[in-house]
Amino acid sequence: MPILARVSVRSVERLSPSFARIELAGDDLADFGNDGPSLDQRIKLLFPAVPGVLPELSGENWYAEWLALPEDERPRMRTYTIRSVEGEGIEKRLYVDFVLHPGAHGPGSDWAGAAEPGDEILVAGPKLGEPYGGIEWLPGDATRLLLVGDETAVPAIVSILESLPADATGSAFLEVPAADDVQDVVAPEGLEVSWLPREGAPVGGPALAAVGGLLGFEATPEDVTSVEVEDPDLWETPDYSSSGEEVSAPANGSTNGSTTGEDGRYAWIAGESRMVTALRRHLVNELEMPRKQVAFMGYWREGVSMKG
Ligand SMILES: Cc1cc2nc3c(=O)[nH]c(=O)nc-3n(C[C@H](O)[C@H](O)[C@H](O)COP(=O)(O)OP(=O)(O)OC[C@H]3O[C@@H](n4cnc5c(N)ncnc54)[C@H](O)[C@@H]3O)c2cc1C
């Protein structure tokens, strides 16, 4: 059962041109969070449809109550990642890193770009001590890791990197709009972190080309522009397929991806749907990487509003 927390902005830190880190506080956060590291834990944020007006939704039936609200009053729901949770009890703080994309307006980015201390939103997320789901980072016993994402996946990737054991190896590619958006990260020595400032290249293009360079398939950044997204809700993980592909449960019945295959590889890829689609074709169709060793997640779509 998720917690629905009413939270207010405590502080806004502009990390870089494209990122704002927002500190959220509220008594309802006392039981919020994960029992272990939050990794790529996704949460739902609900932004006021009418500035400053946030309806009361009761804990248990909040989703049905939210749906029943008239469209023009219904808070706009979008998906984000826990960047971190700090403190205890009613002193707990939730930090979320928002991508600001002022060129294409959306309630999430617009709210974050204008956020001031005291502004309120609702957060639906995990409750301590209760199963919740929403973590897709399941490398099991894989020894060679590949993480790929654009700016929307930076909070998840940075959080995952911070949690890895010191002997983890592999590569992480983080595509961001500009060189000023590069962040300092904590990562194991054997895991090479490459930031890919886009600087006007097509969204997802630099990541596609960089992964091609690593894995040995031909791709230029421009190739991403001709990719057709057939599955608008692209979400392919070892135990879920948005396209309805058959998903086989791990042989040991576990859902923690521990059957990672003989080559010990595991890939986690998230971001704009064209980039994710293109990488899926290369990794699964061309390089024949087994489905159980990869997670492909369309976090957003250029030109499309991700209505919750
Ligand atoms: C599991 C998951 C975790 C996510 N975590 C984060 C996170 O931690 N931080 C974060 O910022 N986002 C994150 N996202 C992505 C975020 O949900 C989308 O970017 C969402 O579209 C933002 O909502 P919006 O209201 O700003 O724009 P929308 O109303 O959804 O879209 C309006 C317009 O803005 C465009 N747009 C949306 N996102 C971007 C972008 N990044 N750059 C340029 N144009 C854009 C759309 O294409 C559309 O044209 C996550 C998504 C998922 C599925």
The ligand as a Gaussian input file, in Angstrom:
#p B3LYP/6-31G(d) Opt

LIG

0 1
 C       10.120000       5.613000     -13.765000
 C       10.336000       7.059000     -14.166000
 C       11.161000       7.857000     -13.403000
 C       11.381000       9.193000     -13.775000
 N       12.189000       9.975000     -12.990000
 C       12.355000      11.286000     -13.301000
 C       13.115000      12.156000     -12.449000
 O       13.604000      11.757000     -11.386000
 N       13.252000      13.450000     -12.829000
 C       12.668000      13.937000     -13.985000
 O       12.801000      15.131000     -14.265000
 N       11.932000      13.146000     -14.781000
 C       11.754000      11.843000     -14.472000
 N       10.992000      11.042000     -15.264000
 C       10.485000      11.602000     -16.530000
 C        9.227000      12.444000     -16.343000
 O        8.196000      11.657000     -15.809000
 C        8.804000      12.968000     -17.736000
 O        9.833000      13.762000     -18.292000
 C        7.506000      13.728000     -17.707000
 O        7.089000      13.883000     -19.041000
 C        7.627000      15.102000     -17.069000
 O        6.339000      15.664000     -17.003000
 P        6.010000      17.157000     -17.443000
 O        4.726000      17.481000     -16.797000
 O        7.194000      18.017000     -17.212000
 O        5.835000      17.042000     -19.030000
 P        4.649000      16.335000     -19.847000
 O        3.326000      16.991000     -19.572000
 O        4.696000      14.859000     -19.639000
 O        5.078000      16.645000     -21.335000
 C        4.902000      17.954000     -21.894000
 C        5.912000      18.173000     -22.988000
 O        7.216000      18.196000     -22.400000
 C        8.067000      17.292000     -23.088000
 N        9.034000      16.721000     -22.131000
 C        8.797000      15.884000     -21.087000
 N        9.945000      15.580000     -20.463000
 C       10.923000      16.229000     -21.123000
 C       12.319000      16.323000     -20.952000
 N       12.968000      15.681000     -19.960000
 N       13.034000      17.105000     -21.832000
 C       12.418000      17.778000     -22.842000
 N       11.074000      17.729000     -23.051000
 C       10.345000      16.969000     -22.188000
 C        7.147000      16.229000     -23.662000
 O        7.738000      15.561000     -24.745000
 C        5.929000      17.058000     -24.041000
 O        6.125000      17.665000     -25.303000
 C       10.738000       9.721000     -14.921000
 C        9.867000       8.905000     -15.670000
 C        9.672000       7.594000     -15.295000
 C        8.721000       6.742000     -16.103000

